Amino acid sequence: MPDTRLLYLGNGRSFQSVAKLDERFEGWGLKLDRYWAYGGEFPDSLEGYDGIFLSGSPHGAYEDIDFITREHDLITDAADKGIPILGICFGSQILASALCGRDQVFRRDHCEIGYKDLPVTRAAKDDPIAADLDENVHMFVWHNDEVRGDHPDMTILAYSDICPNHIWRYRDRPFWGIQGHPEITAAQAPVWFEQNRSRMEADGADIDVLKATADPALQAKTMLTRFVDFIVQG
């Protein structure tokens, strides 16, 4: 059986975050091709890829920056080819921007940050990656930018009290966005919170409370493993 190949695009200032999700994807049996998109690295071709992952970033999907423009083009090319895509945080935002229009992502007037129970919609029950979610899914969220929830080509899978679009799918195609951070483990969370203390506090968080309530978010992580299963099964 041939290897299942995942294109992993790193959009952060450093390629690997504290979550080390690229290593977990490998642990789940995928063969990874890593490209640091933030630093201008992109594959010459999408030939042979079974899936694509888009990471978070300090930038906005609406910014006029070379790597963001190139990533928009890569996403539209991948969508035309039908290659499954999963984006987290900025990855969700740039996916929405590429598939549904640049006006789909906007700057909120205040940050949404903290652990939240996100209500799950009925559409999730039949969704390939969200089917294991209960009535609510618990995970950490942190975002100043937001994907609008009113586009006709979007199926909303989960939302919050102040954000109508936290998890979504494009039409009935294999392209998903997750605004929150299911990738962060309970052990990694306090490290991540401390690394970003000044930024998170500026966004309204109490870091000591976050560290004391760090959660494994196991149910949210089923979306990651179901995405892996989806691309492995082809």
C-alpha positions in Angstrom: 0.0 0.0 0.0 1.5 3.4 -1.0 2.2 6.0 1.7 -0.5 8.6 2.4 1.2 11.9 1.8 0.2 15.1 3.7 1.4 18.5 2.6 1.9 20.5 5.9 2.1 24.2 5.4 3.6 26.1 8.4 2.3 29.7 8.6 3.9 30.7 11.9 7.0 32.7 12.7 8.6 29.4 13.5 7.7 26.3 11.5 6.8 24.1 14.5 4.6 25.3 17.4 4.5 23.9 20.9 1.7 21.5 19.7 4.2 19.6 17.3 1.2 18.6 15.3 3.4 17.6 12.4 5.0 14.9 14.5 1.6 13.6 15.6 0.4 13.4 12.0 3.5 11.2 11.3 2.7 9.2 14.4 -0.8 8.5 12.9 0.9 7.0 9.9 1.1 9.8 7.4 4.2 10.7 5.3 4.7 14.4 5.7 6.2 17.0 3.3 6.9 20.1 5.4 7.0 23.6 3.9 7.4 26.8 5.9 5.0 28.9 3.9 5.6 31.9 6.2 9.3 31.8 5.1 8.3 31.5 1.4 8.6 27.8 1.0 6.0 26.1 -1.2 6.0 22.9 -3.2 6.5 23.1 -7.0 3.5 20.9 -7.6 0.6 19.3 -5.7 1.0 16.1 -7.5 0.9 13.0 -5.3 -0.6 14.7 -2.2 -3.5 13.0 -0.5 -4.3 15.9 1.9 -3.1 19.3 3.0 -2.9 20.9 6.4 -2.8 24.7 6.9 -1.4 25.9 10.3 -2.0 29.1 12.3 -0.3 32.4 11.8 0.1 35.8 13.5 -1.1 37.4 10.2 -4.5 37.9 8.8 -5.8 36.2 5.7 -6.7 39.6 4.2 -3.1 41.0 4.4 -1.2 41.8 1.3 1.8 39.6 1.9 3.5 37.4 -0.7 3.2 34.1 1.2 -0.5 34.8 1.8 -1.1 35.5 -1.9 0.8 32.3 -2.8 -1.2 30.2 -0.3 -4.5 31.5 -1.6 -3.4 30.3 -5.1 -2.3 26.9 -3.7 -5.6 26.4 -2.0 -7.7 27.2 -5.1 -5.5 24.8 -7.1 -5.9 22.1 -4.5 -9.6 22.6 -4.4 -9.8 22.3 -8.1 -7.9 19.0 -7.8 -10.2 17.8 -5.0 -7.3 17.3 -2.5 -8.8 17.3 1.1 -7.8 20.3 3.2 -7.9 21.0 6.9 -7.1 24.5 8.3 -6.8 25.5 11.9 -7.1 29.1 13.2 -5.4 31.3 10.4 -5.5 28.1 8.3 -9.3 28.1 8.6 -9.4 31.8 7.7 -7.3 31.6 4.6 -9.2 28.5 3.5 -12.4 30.6 3.7 -10.8 33.5 2.0 -9.6 31.4 -0.9 -12.8 29.5 -1.4 -15.5 32.0 -0.5 -13.9 35.4 -1.1 -11.5 37.8 0.5 -14.4 39.6 2.3 -15.2 36.4 4.2 -12.6 37.1 7.0 -12.8 40.2 9.2 -11.2 41.7 12.3 -13.3 41.4 15.4 -13.8 44.4 17.7 -12.6 42.2 20.6 -10.8 38.9 21.1 -12.5 35.7 21.9 -10.2 33.7 24.1 -10.5 30.8 26.6 -11.8 27.3 26.9 -15.3 27.1 25.6 -18.1 24.6 25.1 -19.1 25.1 21.4 -22.6 24.0 20.4 -22.5 21.5 17.6 -25.0 21.6 14.7 -27.0 18.8 13.3 -25.0 18.8 10.2 -22.0 17.6 12.2 -23.5 14.2 12.7 -23.1 13.3 9.0 -19.8 15.0 8.6 -16.7 12.9 7.9 -14.5 14.6 10.5 -17.1 16.0 13.0 -19.3 12.9 13.4 -17.9 12.0 16.8 -18.7 15.4 18.4 -21.4 15.5 21.1 -24.0 18.3 21.5 -21.0 20.5 22.6 -17.3 20.3 21.9 -14.9 21.7 24.5 -11.7 23.3 23.2 -9.5 26.4 23.6 -10.2 29.3 21.3 -8.1 32.4 20.7 -8.9 34.7 17.7 -9.1 38.3 16.8 -10.0 37.5 13.2 -13.2 35.6 12.3 -14.7 33.8 9.4 -18.2 35.0 8.6 -20.9 32.4 9.0 -23.4 33.5 6.4 -21.8 32.3 3.1 -24.2 30.0 1.2 -21.3 27.6 0.4 -20.5 27.0 4.1 -21.9 24.3 6.3 -21.5 25.4 9.9 -20.6 22.5 12.2 -20.1 24.4 15.5 -20.3 27.9 16.9 -20.0 29.9 20.1 -22.1 32.5 21.9 -20.2 35.3 20.1 -18.9 33.6 17.0 -21.3 32.0 14.6 -18.7 30.0 12.7 -16.1 28.0 14.7 -16.0 24.8 12.6 -17.2 24.6 9.0 -17.1 22.7 5.8 -17.1 24.0 2.2 -20.3 22.7 0.5 -20.1 18.9 0.6 -16.4 19.0 -0.4 -13.6 17.7 1.7 -12.4 21.1 2.9 -12.7 22.0 6.6 -11.8 24.9 8.9 -11.5 24.9 12.7 -11.1 28.3 14.3 -10.1 26.9 17.7 -7.1 24.9 18.8 -8.0 21.2 19.2 -4.3 20.3 18.6 -3.1 21.7 22.0 -2.8 19.0 24.7 -3.3 19.5 28.5 0.4 19.2 29.0 1.3 21.6 26.2 -1.3 24.2 27.1 0.4 25.8 30.1 3.7 26.0 28.2 1.9 27.7 25.3 0.0 30.1 27.6 3.2 31.1 29.3 5.0 31.6 26.0 2.2 33.9 24.9 1.4 35.5 28.3 1.7 39.1 27.2 -0.3 38.7 24.0 -3.0 36.7 25.7 -3.3 39.0 28.6 -3.6 42.0 26.2 -6.5 40.0 24.6 -8.2 39.7 28.0 -7.1 36.3 29.3 -6.2 35.4 32.9 -3.2 33.1 32.3 -3.2 31.6 35.8 -6.8 30.6 35.3 -6.1 29.1 31.9 -3.1 27.1 33.2 -5.2 25.8 36.1 -8.0 24.7 33.8 -5.9 23.2 31.0 -7.9 20.5 29.3 -7.0 17.6 26.9 -9.9 18.5 24.6 -10.0 14.8 23.6 -13.3 15.0 21.8 -12.1 17.9 19.7 -9.0 15.9 18.8 -11.2 13.3 17.1 -11.6 15.8 14.2 -7.8 15.5 13.6 -7.7 11.8 13.6 -10.9 11.5 11.5 -9.3 13.8 8.9 -6.3 11.4 8.9 -8.6 8.4 8.5 -10.4 10.3 5.7 -7.4 10.9 3.6 -5.9 7.4 4.3 -9.1 5.8 3.0 -9.0 8.0 0.0 
